[in-house]
């Protein structure tokens, strides 16, 4: 699969994937990117991830807090808001419905559910 095609598909769902990485509690950008890479989504660079996190914060879907570190640079920790949880639940359902439809259409002899 061409990397540019995969990248364009990822853009459509990256906000949801980032929100999903915060369901178990707060986290910071590097760890979110690492979890997405380990899930098989490839490397998500800071120039892609941090604008997403900023947009989610501006929309009130995540809250952020900067914490100084004992060693090294400080980190900005992100956590879901109630609105973020609600949006994640609603949009995850919509995405899964879309996925089922696409999968059915791509399966030989498949039809939409």
DSSP file (Angstrom, degrees, kcal/mol; ACC not computed):
  #  RESIDUE AA STRUCTURE BP1 BP2  ACC     N-H-->O    O-->H-N    N-H-->O    O-->H-N    TCO  KAPPA ALPHA  PHI   PSI    X-CA   Y-CA   Z-CA
    1    1 A X              0   0    0      0, 0.0     2,-0.1     0, 0.0     3,-0.0   0.000 360.0 360.0 360.0 135.4    0.0    0.0    0.0
    2    2 A X     >  -     0   0    0      1,-0.1     4,-2.1     2,-0.0     3,-0.3  -0.423 360.0-134.4 -67.2 136.8    1.3    3.4   -0.9
    3    3 A X  H  > S+     0   0    0      1,-0.2     4,-2.4     2,-0.2    -1,-0.1   0.863 104.9  55.2 -60.9 -37.1    2.4    5.4    2.1
    4    4 A X  H  > S+     0   0    0      2,-0.2     4,-1.9     1,-0.2    -1,-0.2   0.866 107.3  49.9 -67.5 -34.0    0.6    8.5    0.8
    5    5 A X  H  > S+     0   0    0     -3,-0.3     4,-2.0     2,-0.2    -2,-0.2   0.932 111.7  47.8 -66.2 -46.5   -2.7    6.7    0.5
    6    6 A X  H  X S+     0   0    0     -4,-2.1     4,-2.3     1,-0.2    -2,-0.2   0.894 109.9  54.2 -61.3 -39.5   -2.4    5.3    4.0
    7    7 A X  H  X S+     0   0    0     -4,-2.4     4,-1.8     1,-0.2    -1,-0.2   0.901 107.3  49.2 -62.4 -42.1   -1.5    8.8    5.2
    8    8 A X  H  X S+     0   0    0     -4,-1.9     4,-0.8     1,-0.2    -1,-0.2   0.871 110.9  50.2 -68.2 -35.0   -4.7   10.3    3.7
    9    9 A X  H >< S+     0   0    0     -4,-2.0     3,-0.6     1,-0.2     4,-0.5   0.905 108.6  53.3 -65.7 -40.4   -6.8    7.5    5.2
   10   10 A X  H >X S+     0   0    0     -4,-2.3     4,-1.7     1,-0.2     3,-1.5   0.861  98.6  63.2 -63.9 -37.0   -5.3    8.2    8.6
   11   11 A X  H 3< S+     0   0    0     -4,-1.8     4,-0.4     1,-0.3    -1,-0.2   0.850  98.5  56.9 -56.6 -34.7   -6.1   12.0    8.4
   12   12 A X  T << S+     0   0    0     -4,-0.8    -1,-0.3    -3,-0.6    -2,-0.2   0.671 121.7  24.0 -71.6 -17.1   -9.8   11.1    8.4
   13   13 A X  T <> S+     0   0    0     -3,-1.5     4,-2.2    -4,-0.5    -2,-0.2   0.395  89.5 101.5-128.8   0.2   -9.6    9.2   11.7
   14   14 A X  H  X S+     0   0    0     -4,-1.7     4,-2.7     1,-0.2     5,-0.2   0.878  80.5  56.2 -61.2 -40.3   -6.6   10.6   13.5
   15   15 A X  H  > S+     0   0    0     -4,-0.4     4,-2.5     1,-0.2    -1,-0.2   0.938 110.3  45.9 -56.5 -46.4   -8.6   12.8   15.9
   16   16 A X  H  > S+     0   0    0      1,-0.2     4,-2.5     2,-0.2    -1,-0.2   0.895 111.7  51.4 -64.1 -39.8  -10.6    9.7   17.0
   17   17 A X  H  X S+     0   0    0     -4,-2.2     4,-1.3     2,-0.2    -1,-0.2   0.895 110.3  48.8 -65.6 -39.1   -7.5    7.6   17.4
   18   18 A X  H  < S+     0   0    0     -4,-2.7     3,-0.5     2,-0.2     4,-0.4   0.939 112.1  48.5 -65.7 -46.0   -5.9   10.3   19.6
   19   19 A X  H >< S+     0   0    0     -4,-2.5     3,-1.6     1,-0.2    -2,-0.2   0.901 107.8  56.1 -59.0 -39.6   -9.0   10.6   21.7
   20   20 A X  H >< S+     0   0    0     -4,-2.5     3,-1.1     1,-0.3     4,-0.3   0.815  98.8  60.5 -64.5 -29.1   -9.1    6.9   22.1
   21   21 A X  T 3< S+     0   0    0     -4,-1.3    -1,-0.3    -3,-0.5     3,-0.2   0.594 103.4  53.2 -72.6  -9.3   -5.5    6.9   23.5
   22   22 A X  T X  S+     0   0    0     -3,-1.6     3,-1.2    -4,-0.4    58,-0.6   0.340  78.1  94.9-106.2   5.3   -6.8    9.1   26.3
   23   23 A X  T <  S+     0   0    0     -3,-1.1    -1,-0.1     1,-0.3    -2,-0.1   0.792  85.7  49.7 -69.1 -26.2   -9.7    6.9   27.5
   24   24 A X  T 3  S-     0   0    0      1,-0.3     2,-0.3    -4,-0.3    -1,-0.3   0.363 128.0 -70.9 -93.4   6.1   -7.6    5.2   30.2
   25   25 A X  S <  S-     0   0    0     -3,-1.2    -1,-0.3     2,-0.0    53,-0.1  -0.793  75.0 -27.4 133.0-176.6   -6.2    8.5   31.6
   26   26 A X        +     0   0    0     -2,-0.3     2,-0.3    -3,-0.1    53,-0.2  -0.243  55.3 166.7 -72.8 158.8   -3.9   11.3   30.8
   27   27 A X  E     -A   78   0A   0     51,-2.1    51,-3.6    49,-0.0     2,-0.3  -0.967  27.9-116.8-160.0 169.1   -0.9   11.0   28.5
   28   28 A X  E >>  -A   77   0A   0     -2,-0.3     4,-2.0    49,-0.2     3,-0.5  -0.764  36.5 -98.4-116.6 164.4    1.6   13.2   26.6
   29   29 A X  H 3> S+     0   0    0     47,-0.6     4,-2.7    -2,-0.3     5,-0.2   0.835 116.5  51.5 -51.0 -49.3    2.3   13.5   22.9
   30   30 A X  H 3> S+     0   0    0      1,-0.2     4,-2.4     2,-0.2    -1,-0.3   0.905 112.1  47.4 -59.0 -42.2    5.2   11.2   22.6
   31   31 A X  H <> S+     0   0    0     -3,-0.5     4,-2.3     2,-0.2    -1,-0.2   0.855 111.0  51.7 -69.4 -34.1    3.4    8.3   24.3
   32   32 A X  H  X S+     0   0    0     -4,-2.0     4,-2.2     2,-0.2    -2,-0.2   0.948 112.0  46.3 -64.3 -48.0    0.3    8.8   22.2
   33   33 A X  H  X S+     0   0    0     -4,-2.7     4,-2.3     1,-0.2    11,-0.3   0.897 112.0  51.7 -60.6 -41.4    2.4    8.7   19.0
   34   34 A X  H  X S+     0   0    0     -4,-2.4     4,-2.6    -5,-0.2    -1,-0.2   0.909 108.9  49.9 -62.8 -43.5    4.3    5.6   20.3
   35   35 A X  H  X S+     0   0    0     -4,-2.3     4,-1.4     2,-0.2    -1,-0.2   0.898 111.0  49.3 -63.8 -40.4    1.0    3.8   21.1
   36   36 A X  H  <>S+     0   0    0     -4,-2.2     5,-2.1     2,-0.2     4,-0.3   0.905 112.0  48.4 -65.6 -40.7   -0.4    4.6   17.6
   37   37 A X  I ><>S+     0   0    0     -4,-2.3     3,-1.7     1,-0.2     5,-0.6   0.919 109.7  51.8 -64.4 -43.3    2.9    3.4   16.0
   38   38 A X  I 3<5S+     0   0    0     -4,-2.6    -1,-0.2     1,-0.3    -2,-0.2   0.773 102.5  60.7 -65.2 -25.4    2.8    0.2   18.0
   39   39 A X  I 3<5S-     0   0    0     -4,-1.4    -1,-0.3    -5,-0.2    -2,-0.2   0.553 126.3-101.4 -77.6  -6.8   -0.8   -0.4   16.9
   40   40 A X  I < 5S+     0   0    0     -3,-1.7    -3,-0.2    -4,-0.3    -2,-0.1   0.606  89.8 119.9 100.4  14.2    0.5   -0.5   13.3
   41   41 A X  I   <S-     0   0    0     -5,-2.1    -4,-0.2     1,-0.3    -3,-0.1   0.443  71.3-123.1 -91.4   0.2   -0.4    3.0   12.1
   42   42 A X      < -     0   0    0     -5,-0.6     2,-0.4    -6,-0.3    -1,-0.3  -0.195  51.1 -30.6  84.5 178.9    3.1    4.0   11.4
   43   43 A X        -     0   0    0     -6,-0.1     2,-0.7    -3,-0.1    -9,-0.1  -0.574  52.0-159.2 -75.9 124.5    5.1    6.9   12.7
   44   44 A X        -     0   0    0     -2,-0.4    -7,-0.1   -11,-0.3    -8,-0.1  -0.920  19.7-144.0-102.8 110.2    3.0   10.0   13.6
   45   45 A X    >>  -     0   0    0     -2,-0.7     4,-2.8     1,-0.1     3,-1.8  -0.328  19.8-113.1 -76.8 157.0    5.3   12.9   13.6
   46   46 A X  H 3> S+     0   0    0      1,-0.3     4,-2.2     2,-0.2     5,-0.4   0.826 115.3  63.7 -56.6 -34.7    5.0   15.8   16.0
   47   47 A X  H 34 S+     0   0    0      1,-0.2    -1,-0.3     2,-0.2     4,-0.1   0.672 114.1  34.1 -66.4 -16.2    4.1   18.2   13.1
   48   48 A X  H <> S+     0   0    0     -3,-1.8     4,-1.0     3,-0.1    -2,-0.2   0.792 120.9  46.3 -99.2 -44.9    1.0   16.1   12.6
   49   49 A X  H  X S+     0   0    0     -4,-2.8     4,-2.4     1,-0.2     3,-0.3   0.923 106.9  53.0 -69.9 -47.1    0.2   15.1   16.2
   50   50 A X  H  X S+     0   0    0     -4,-2.2     4,-2.6     1,-0.2     5,-0.2   0.856 106.0  52.5 -67.1 -35.4    0.5   18.4   18.0
   51   51 A X  H  > S+     0   0    0     -5,-0.4     4,-2.4     2,-0.2    -1,-0.2   0.886 110.3  50.8 -63.1 -34.6   -1.8   20.4   15.7
   52   52 A X  H  X S+     0   0    0     -4,-1.0     4,-2.6    -3,-0.3    -2,-0.2   0.948 111.2  47.1 -63.6 -48.3   -4.4   17.6   16.3
   53   53 A X  H  X S+     0   0    0     -4,-2.4     4,-2.1     1,-0.2    -2,-0.2   0.901 112.9  49.4 -60.9 -41.0   -3.9   17.9   20.1
   54   54 A X  H  X S+     0   0    0     -4,-2.6     4,-2.7     2,-0.2    -1,-0.2   0.919 111.2  49.1 -63.7 -43.2   -4.2   21.7   19.9
   55   55 A X  H  X S+     0   0    0     -4,-2.4     4,-1.7     1,-0.2    -2,-0.2   0.905 111.4  49.4 -63.0 -41.8   -7.3   21.5   17.8
   56   56 A X  H  <>S+     0   0    0     -4,-2.6     5,-2.6     2,-0.2     6,-1.0   0.876 112.0  49.2 -64.5 -37.5   -8.9   19.0   20.3
   57   57 A X  H ><5S+     0   0    0     -4,-2.1     3,-1.6     4,-0.2    -2,-0.2   0.930 109.8  50.2 -67.4 -45.3   -8.0   21.3   23.2
   58   58 A X  H 3<5S+     0   0    0     -4,-2.7    -1,-0.2     1,-0.3    -2,-0.2   0.823 108.6  53.9 -62.2 -30.8   -9.5   24.4   21.5
   59   59 A X  T 3<5S-     0   0    0     -4,-1.7    -1,-0.3    -5,-0.2    -2,-0.2   0.504 116.5-115.9 -81.1  -4.4  -12.7   22.4   20.8
   60   60 A X  T < 5S+     0   0    0     -3,-1.6    24,-0.4     2,-0.2    23,-0.3   0.682  85.1 116.8  78.8  17.7  -12.9   21.5   24.5
   61   61 A X  S   <S+     0   0    0     -5,-2.6    20,-2.1    -6,-0.2     2,-0.3   0.716  78.8  23.6 -91.3 -23.6  -12.5   17.8   23.9
   62   62 A X  E     -B   80   0A   0     -6,-1.0     2,-0.4    18,-0.3    -2,-0.2  -0.958  68.4-144.6-135.1 156.3   -9.2   17.5   25.8
   63   63 A X  E     -B   79   0A   0     16,-2.7    16,-2.2    -2,-0.3     2,-0.4  -0.915  17.3-154.0-115.9 148.8   -7.6   19.5   28.6
   64   64 A X  E     -B   78   0A   0     -2,-0.4     2,-0.4    14,-0.2    14,-0.2  -0.936  11.4-174.3-127.4 148.6   -3.9   20.0   28.8
   65   65 A X  E     -B   77   0A   0     12,-2.3    12,-3.1    -2,-0.4     2,-0.4  -0.983  18.9-138.7-141.9 127.5   -1.5   20.7   31.7
   66   66 A X  E     -B   76   0A   0     -2,-0.4     2,-0.4    10,-0.3    10,-0.2  -0.710  21.6-171.4 -85.8 134.6    2.2   21.4   31.5
   67   67 A X  E     -B   75   0A   0      8,-3.1     8,-2.5    -2,-0.4     2,-0.1  -0.994  19.8-129.8-128.9 129.7    4.4   19.8   34.1
   68   68 A X        -     0   0    0     -2,-0.4     2,-0.3     6,-0.2     5,-0.1  -0.459  25.1-136.8 -70.7 147.7    8.0   20.4   34.7
   69   69 A X        -     0   0    0      3,-0.4     3,-0.1    -2,-0.1     5,-0.1  -0.780  12.2-130.6-106.0 152.3   10.2   17.4   34.8
   70   70 A X  S    S+     0   0    0     -2,-0.3     2,-0.4     1,-0.2    -1,-0.1   0.885 100.8  22.9 -65.1 -38.3   13.0   16.7   37.3
   71   71 A X  S    S-     0   0    0      2,-0.1    -1,-0.2    -3,-0.0     2,-0.0  -0.989 121.4  -1.3-129.1 138.6   15.3   15.8   34.4
   72   72 A X  S    S-     0   0    0     -2,-0.4    -3,-0.4    -3,-0.1     2,-0.0  -0.176 104.3 -25.2  79.3-174.4   14.9   16.9   30.8
   73   73 A X        -     0   0    0      1,-0.1    -2,-0.1    -5,-0.1    -3,-0.1  -0.288  69.0-105.4 -72.4 156.8   12.2   19.1   29.4
   74   74 A X        -     0   0    0     -5,-0.1     2,-0.3    -6,-0.1    -6,-0.2  -0.190  34.0-132.9 -70.8 172.1    8.7   19.4   30.8
   75   75 A X  E     - B   0  67A   0     -8,-2.5    -8,-3.1   -10,-0.0     2,-0.7  -0.949   5.1-131.7-131.8 150.5    5.8   17.7   29.2
   76   76 A X  E     - B   0  66A   0     -2,-0.3   -47,-0.6   -10,-0.2     2,-0.4  -0.912  27.4-155.5-100.8 116.1    2.3   18.7   28.3
   77   77 A X  E     -AB  28  65A   0    -12,-3.1   -12,-2.3    -2,-0.7     2,-0.3  -0.758   5.5-157.2 -96.5 138.8   -0.2   16.1   29.6
   78   78 A X  E     +AB  27  64A   0    -51,-3.6   -51,-2.1    -2,-0.4     2,-0.3  -0.883  11.6 178.6-116.3 144.8   -3.6   15.7   27.9
   79   79 A X  E     - B   0  63A   0    -16,-2.2   -16,-2.7    -2,-0.3   -53,-0.1  -0.991  32.3-102.8-142.8 150.7   -6.8   14.2   29.3
   80   80 A X  E     - B   0  62A   0    -58,-0.6   -18,-0.3    -2,-0.3     2,-0.2  -0.393  28.8-146.5 -69.5 144.9  -10.3   13.7   27.9
   81   81 A X     >  -     0   0    0    -20,-2.1     4,-2.2    -2,-0.1     5,-0.2  -0.545  34.5 -99.4 -96.0 173.3  -13.1   16.0   28.9
   82   82 A X  H  > S+     0   0    0      1,-0.2     4,-2.3     2,-0.2     5,-0.2   0.909 127.8  51.7 -58.5 -41.8  -16.7   14.9   29.3
   83   83 A X  H  > S+     0   0    0    -23,-0.3     4,-2.6     1,-0.2    -1,-0.2   0.871 107.4  53.2 -63.2 -36.6  -17.4   16.4   25.8
   84   84 A X  H  > S+     0   0    0    -24,-0.4     4,-2.5   -23,-0.2    -1,-0.2   0.896 108.7  48.9 -65.0 -40.8  -14.4   14.4   24.5
   85   85 A X  H  X S+     0   0    0     -4,-2.2     4,-2.2     2,-0.2    -2,-0.2   0.912 112.3  48.6 -64.5 -42.5  -15.8   11.2   25.8
   86   86 A X  H  X S+     0   0    0     -4,-2.3     4,-2.3     2,-0.2    -2,-0.2   0.931 113.3  46.3 -63.7 -45.9  -19.2   11.9   24.3
   87   87 A X  H  X S+     0   0    0     -4,-2.6     4,-3.2     1,-0.2     5,-0.3   0.916 111.0  52.8 -63.6 -42.4  -17.8   12.7   20.9
   88   88 A X  H  X S+     0   0    0     -4,-2.5     4,-2.2     1,-0.2     5,-0.2   0.918 110.4  47.7 -59.4 -44.5  -15.5    9.7   21.0
   89   89 A X  H  X S+     0   0    0     -4,-2.2     4,-1.6     2,-0.2    -1,-0.2   0.941 117.0  42.1 -62.7 -47.3  -18.5    7.4   21.7
   90   90 A X  H  X S+     0   0    0     -4,-2.3     4,-1.8     1,-0.2    -2,-0.2   0.938 118.6  43.2 -66.6 -47.9  -20.7    8.9   19.0
   91   91 A X  H  X S+     0   0    0     -4,-3.2     4,-2.7     1,-0.2    -1,-0.2   0.805 109.0  58.0 -72.6 -29.1  -18.0    9.2   16.3
   92   92 A X  H  X S+     0   0    0     -4,-2.2     4,-2.6    -5,-0.3    -1,-0.2   0.923 107.4  48.4 -64.6 -42.5  -16.6    5.7   17.0
   93   93 A X  H  X S+     0   0    0     -4,-1.6     4,-2.0    -5,-0.2    -2,-0.2   0.916 112.4  48.0 -62.0 -43.2  -20.0    4.2   16.3
   94   94 A X  H  X S+     0   0    0     -4,-1.8     4,-2.3     2,-0.2    -2,-0.2   0.908 112.0  49.8 -64.1 -42.1  -20.3    6.2   13.1
   95   95 A X  H  X S+     0   0    0     -4,-2.7     4,-2.9     1,-0.2    -2,-0.2   0.917 109.8  50.5 -63.9 -42.9  -16.8    5.2   12.0
   96   96 A X  H  X S+     0   0    0     -4,-2.6     4,-2.3     2,-0.2    -1,-0.2   0.881 109.7  50.8 -64.9 -37.1  -17.5    1.5   12.7
   97   97 A X  H  X S+     0   0    0     -4,-2.0     4,-2.0     2,-0.2    -1,-0.2   0.933 111.9  47.6 -62.0 -45.7  -20.7    1.7   10.7
   98   98 A X  H  X S+     0   0    0     -4,-2.3     4,-2.6     1,-0.2    -2,-0.2   0.916 110.7  52.0 -60.5 -44.6  -18.7    3.3    7.8
   99   99 A X  H  X S+     0   0    0     -4,-2.9     4,-3.0     1,-0.2     5,-0.2   0.913 107.9  51.4 -59.7 -44.4  -16.0    0.6    8.1
  100  100 A X  H  X S+     0   0    0     -4,-2.3     4,-2.4     1,-0.2    -1,-0.2   0.905 111.1  48.5 -60.3 -41.3  -18.6   -2.2    7.9
  101  101 A X  H  X S+     0   0    0     -4,-2.0     4,-2.1     2,-0.2    -2,-0.2   0.934 113.5  45.5 -65.4 -46.5  -20.0   -0.7    4.8
  102  102 A X  H  X S+     0   0    0     -4,-2.6     4,-1.9     1,-0.2    -2,-0.2   0.927 113.2  50.8 -62.4 -44.9  -16.6   -0.2    3.1
  103  103 A X  H  X S+     0   0    0     -4,-3.0     4,-1.0     1,-0.2    -1,-0.2   0.911 110.0  49.5 -60.6 -42.8  -15.6   -3.8    4.1
  104  104 A X  H  < S+     0   0    0     -4,-2.4     3,-0.4     1,-0.2    -1,-0.2   0.899 111.1  49.9 -63.2 -39.8  -18.8   -5.2    2.7
  105  105 A X  H  < S+     0   0    0     -4,-2.1    -1,-0.2     1,-0.2    -2,-0.2   0.818 111.6  48.5 -69.6 -29.7  -18.3   -3.4   -0.6
  106  106 A X  H  < S+     0   0    0     -4,-1.9     2,-0.4    -5,-0.2    -1,-0.2   0.610  91.1  93.4 -86.2 -12.4  -14.7   -4.6   -0.9
  107  107 A X  S >< S-     0   0    0     -4,-1.0     3,-3.4    -3,-0.4    -4,-0.0  -0.675  93.5-101.6 -81.8 129.5  -15.6   -8.2   -0.2
  108  108 A X  T 3  S+     0   0    0     -2,-0.4     3,-0.1     1,-0.3    -1,-0.1  -0.270 109.5   5.9 -52.2 126.7  -16.2  -10.2   -3.4
  109  109 A X  T 3  S+     0   0    0      1,-0.2    -1,-0.3    -4,-0.1    -4,-0.1   0.500 102.3 146.2  76.9   2.9  -19.9  -10.5   -3.8
  110  110 A X    <   -     0   0    0     -3,-3.4     2,-0.3    -5,-0.1    -1,-0.2  -0.324  28.4-169.8 -74.6 154.1  -20.4   -8.2   -0.9
  111  111 A X        -     0   0    0     -3,-0.1     2,-0.1    -2,-0.1    -5,-0.1  -0.882  37.2 -80.9-132.4 167.1  -23.2   -5.8   -0.5
  112  112 A X              0   0    0     -2,-0.3   -11,-0.1     1,-0.1   -10,-0.0  -0.438 360.0 360.0 -68.5 145.5  -23.9   -3.1    2.0
  113  113 A X              0   0    0     -2,-0.1    -1,-0.1   -13,-0.0   -12,-0.1   0.500 360.0 360.0 -68.0 360.0  -25.3   -4.3    5.3
